[in-house]
Amino acid sequence: MRTMRGAITGLLLAALWLAAAPAAWAHKASDSYLVLDVDGRRISGQWDIALRDIDFALGLDHDGDGRITWGELRARHADIDAWALGRLALRRGGGCTLRVGEHLVDEHGDGGYAVLRLAGDCPAADGELALDYRLLFEIDALHRGLLRLALDGTTHTAVLSPDQPGQRFQPGQRSAPAAFGQFLVEGIWHIWIGFDHILFLLSLLLPAVLVRDGARWRGVERFGLALREVLWIVTAFTAAHSITLSLAALQIVELPSRWVEAAIAASVVLAALNNLVPLVQRRRWAVAFGFGLIHGFGFASVLTELGLPAQSLVLSLLGFNLGVELGQLAIVAAFLPVAYALRGTGFYRRGVFVGGSLFTAALAGFWLVERAFDLKIFGGG
């Protein structure tokens, strides 16, 4: 029995604290945005790569002052070209040639990006186009390449990952079903690496297996009561972020990314503090809905940054949103039975519930300061 309890304890601790591993200091995963237009033999396009990623791979910050200047970037243009183009290959009737025609800098929601204007040629003017993408995969398994490809007038979209670095595209054949599946998987992945989203959800789930008895907490009597509470919370959170995810991805409503990320961090702080000083007890689903509206804008960043055309955006949005829900339900399914099994122990009430809420509030407080004031307290954000 003691061995079983030890195993359950270890599983619960992993569910709670792995969300705050060192990678959690940076919320947004590494992405690059590759837009290509292949018309017959001619290739044109643009590749946006985060300056922080280039600095990580090549070391751009020559003077070590924490800022990357245009002079530091310009001095490494040739190295950046060789590094990037060495990790992107196109084939149409044989290997296509690619070159960088111009370097620019752009500001995305999560910071500065180097913009590489691409041009090139392929041996054949028709037939299948094969693309192989391997940027940063050898040093960052979380990196993703978000592709928008116009191939002889047909638009394709894809998410390029270490598991799927290569894609094949046929002219005249729309890739909407494939894009749906890829963004479904990407939605699951996004919630699992969205540490602040996970901590917000866990902060709301922690008291679901407890009931307030005067000034103390005690374990809920039946699993069904806890499950009903969780379903209310998850449904409210899902409905809310689905609304704003759709509005933001369709560019109906746009908010500054920096303030959205700061508000997400604030929501985690408030949800965790509410566990310690329970101002909202009976309608925590309303808290989930209110803050879920803010989280939806955070989820939308992947889709809006890519700038998908309307016909692809709708299916990609549906797939991504469904993926987020599946990833969220997986977290709930792993957490709730374990929390219910330990609900009557002092370890859960004091260590997990109180200690976990304190830790979450402190960690999210650091995120809030970093994002609100554009600081790099722990080199992340």
N, C-alpha and C positions, 0 to 999 in steps of 0.2 A: 504493500500500500504506500509506504514511504517512497519507494522507488518510482511508483506511478505518479505520485504527487510531485516528485522532483522533476520528472519528465514533463508534466503539464506546466509546472512553474517555468522551466526552461523555455518551453514553446511560447508561453505568454510573454516572457521577457523579450524573446526574439522579436515577436510581433510588435512590441512597443518600442524597444530601444534601437533596433536596426534602422528604424526610420530616421534616427538622429546620428547615423554614422557620418564620418568626415565628408562624404559626398553630399550630405544634406546642407552644407553651407551654401551651396549654389542651387537655387530652385530650378532654373530653366536648363534643360539638357542642351547639349551642343548640337546645333543644326547648321547646315549650309543650304543655300537656296540657289538651285541651278535651273536656269530658264534657257532652253535651246529651241532654235527654229531651223529645221533641216528641210530645205526646199531643193529637191533634186540632189545635185552634188554639193550645193552651197550650204555652209553651216554658219550661223550667227547666234549670238547669245550673250548671256551675262551670268556670272557666278559670284554670289555674295558669300564671303567667308568671314566669320567673326575674327576681329583682330586678336581677341584673347586666345583663340585657337591657334592662329598663326604664331603668336608669341610663345605659346606652349610648345609648339613643334619646332620652331626655328629660333626663338629668342630675339624678338624685335626691340625690346626695351634696353637699348645699349647702355644708357646711363643709370639704369636701375631706379628711376624716380617714380615708378608705378604708372607712368603715362607713356603712351605711344604717340610720338609726334609724326607729322607728315615727313619730316626729314629722315627720321629713323625708318619709316616705311619705305620711302623712295629709295633709300640706300640698299634695300633688300629686294627690289622689284624682280631682278633676275632670279634670285634664289626662290622667291615666292612662285614665279612662273614655273620653274623647273620642278618644284615640290608639288604644286597643284596639278599641273598637266601630266606629271608622272603617275598620278593616281586617278586619271580619267582617260578612258579609251572608248572610241566609237568605231564601229565597223559597218560598212555598207559596200559590199562587193570587194572587201579588203579593208585594211586599216585606214582610217581617216586621219588627216593631219589637223592639228589644232594649234592655235597661237593666241597669245594675248595681245590685243591691239592697243588697249588703253587701261590705265589704272585710275580708279576713283575711290572715294570714301563715302559711305552712306551711314546714316544712323537708324538702326532698328530699335524695337522696343526694349531690347536687352543690351544695347551698347553699340559700339562702332563696328562697322564691317568694311573690309576691303572689297571693292567691286572690280572684278576682272572682266573686261569686255572681250568676248571670244569671237574668233572667226576661223574658218577652215574649209576643207574640201574633202569629199569622199570619192573613191574610184568609180562608184556606180551611181546613177541618177534615180534608180528605183529599187524596189525590193525591201527586204527586212533591214531594220537598223538594230544593231546590238550595242548595248551600252554597259560598260564595266566601271564601277565607282568604288574607290577604296581610300578616300580621304580620311585620315585620322583613325581608321579602324584599328591599326596596329597599336595605338596608344590610348584610345578611348572607345571602349565597346558600347558606350551609350550614344555615340555620335550617330546622327541620321542625315542623309542627304535628301532634301525635298525637291523633287523634279517636276517641272512642267515642260513638256515637249510638244512642239507643233511639227508633225511629220507630214509633209506634203499637204498641209491644210487640215489635218486631223489632230485634235488635241488629246494628249495622253498625260496622265499623272502617275507618279510612283513615289514610294518611300523606300530609299536605298539604305540598307542596314548590313551589318556584318554577316547576317544569315542570308540576305538576298542582295549581294553587291551587284549582280548582273541582271539586266532586263533585256527582253527582246520585244520589238514593236513592229507591227505591220501597218503600212499605209492604208488608209481607208477603213481600218478596223479600230473602233473606239474601245478604250480600255476601262469603261465605267465599272463593269463588274469586278475587274481586277483591282481597280482603285478602291472600290468599296471594301473589299477584303483586306487590302493593305492598311487602309485607315482604321478598320475595325481592330486589327492587331495593334496599330499604333496608339489607338485610344486606350487599350488595356495597358500598354507599356507606359503611356504618359501618366496614368493614375498611379502606377506602381513606382515610378521614379519621381512623382510629384510629392516630395516629402511634406511640404506644408499642407497639401490637400489631405494626405494620409493622417497627419497629426490632428487636423481639424476634425476629420471624421472620427478618429479614435477618442478625441476629447469629448465628443457627443455620445460615443458608445460606452465609455467607461462607467457612467452612472446608470446605464440601462439595466444592469443586473442588481441594482441596489434600490432601496426605497428610504426616504427620509423619515426617521422616527424621532420626532422632537429635534434635538440638537445633534443626533447621531445618525449614521447610516447603518442599515442592516440588509442582509441579502434578500432578494425578492423570493417569494414563496414558490412560484412555478415558472418553468422555462417559457411557457406561453405568454406570460405577462411581459417578460423581457423581450421576447421576439416581437410582440405587438408594438412595444415602444421603439424598437429598432426599425421596424417596417415604416412607422410613421416618420421617423427621422430620415431614413434613406429615401423614402418617396418624396418628402419635401425638398431635400437637398437635390435630388435628381430633377424634379420639376423645375426648380429655380435655375440651376445652372444650365439646363437644356434651353430655357428661354433666352438667357443672355448669351450663351454660346452661339445660338442661331442668329440672334440679332447682330452680334459682333462679327461672326464669320461672314454674314451676308452684307456687312458694312452698313447696316441700318443705324446702328449706334456704335460710336467709337469713343473710347476713353484713353487717356495717356497711360501707357503700360507701366510706367514707374509708380503711379499712384494706385493702379490696380494691384500691383504686387505688394505695395505697402499695406493696402486695405486687406489683402488676403492674410498677411502676417498679423495684422491687428485682429482679424477674426479668430485666428488661432489663440492669441493671447486672451481674448475675452471669453472664448469657449472654455479654455483651461481654468481661468480664474472663476468662472461660474461654478465649476465643480468644487472649488475651495470655499467660496462665499456664494451659495446658491440663491441668486436673486430670481432666476427663472427655473422653476422646477417642473411644473405641470405641462407647459407647452414648449418644450425644447424643440419640437418640430418647427415652431415658428422661427426660432433662432437659426435652425438649419436652412430654412427657406430664405430668410433675409440675407444671411451671409453667402448662401449658395448662389444668389444673384451675382455677387462679386466674383466668386470662384469661376463662374461661367466665362467671364471676360478673360480670366487667366487661361482657361482651357482653349480658348479661341485663337490664341497667339500663333499656334502652329499653322492653322489654316489661313488666317489673314495675312501672315507674313509671306506665304507662298503666292498669294494673289491668283487663285484658281479661277478659271472662267465659270460662268454661272452654271452651265450644264454639268460640269464636273464637281463643282462646289457642293451642290445639293446632295449628291450621292456620297461624296467624301465626308460631308458633315454628318449624314445619317450613320455612316459606318464608324466614324470617330466617336460620335456621341454614344452609340451602342457599345463600343469598346470600353469607353469610360465606365459605363454602367456595369458591364461584366467584370471589369477589374475591381470595381467598388464592391460588388457582391461577393467576389472571391475573398476580399479582405474581411468582410463581415462574417462569411462562413467560417473562416479560420479563427477569428477572434471570439465570437460570441459563445460557442460551446465551452471554450477554455475558461473564459471569464465567468460563465455561469457555474462551472465546476469549482471555482475558487472563491465564489462570491462571499461565502461565510467565514473566510479566513482573515486573520489580521494582516497577513501578507498582502492580500488583495486590497483590503480597505485602507491600510496605511501605506504599504509599499508601492503598489501599483496605482491605486486611485489617487491618493494624496501625493505621493512622491512623483508619480508620472505626470500629474497635472502641474505640479511645481516646475518640474524639468521642462515640460512643454511650454509653459508660460515664459520661462526664462529664455529658452532657445528662440521662440517666436519673437520675443522682445528684441533680441539681437538682430533678427531678420528685419523687424520693423524699423529699427534705427538705421540699419544699412540701406534699406530701400528708400525710406523717406528722405534721408539726407545724402543719398548717393555716396555712401562710404564703403570701405572694404575692410571691415574690422578683422575678419578672418580670411581675407583673400578670396572671398566668394561673393555671393549676392547676385 
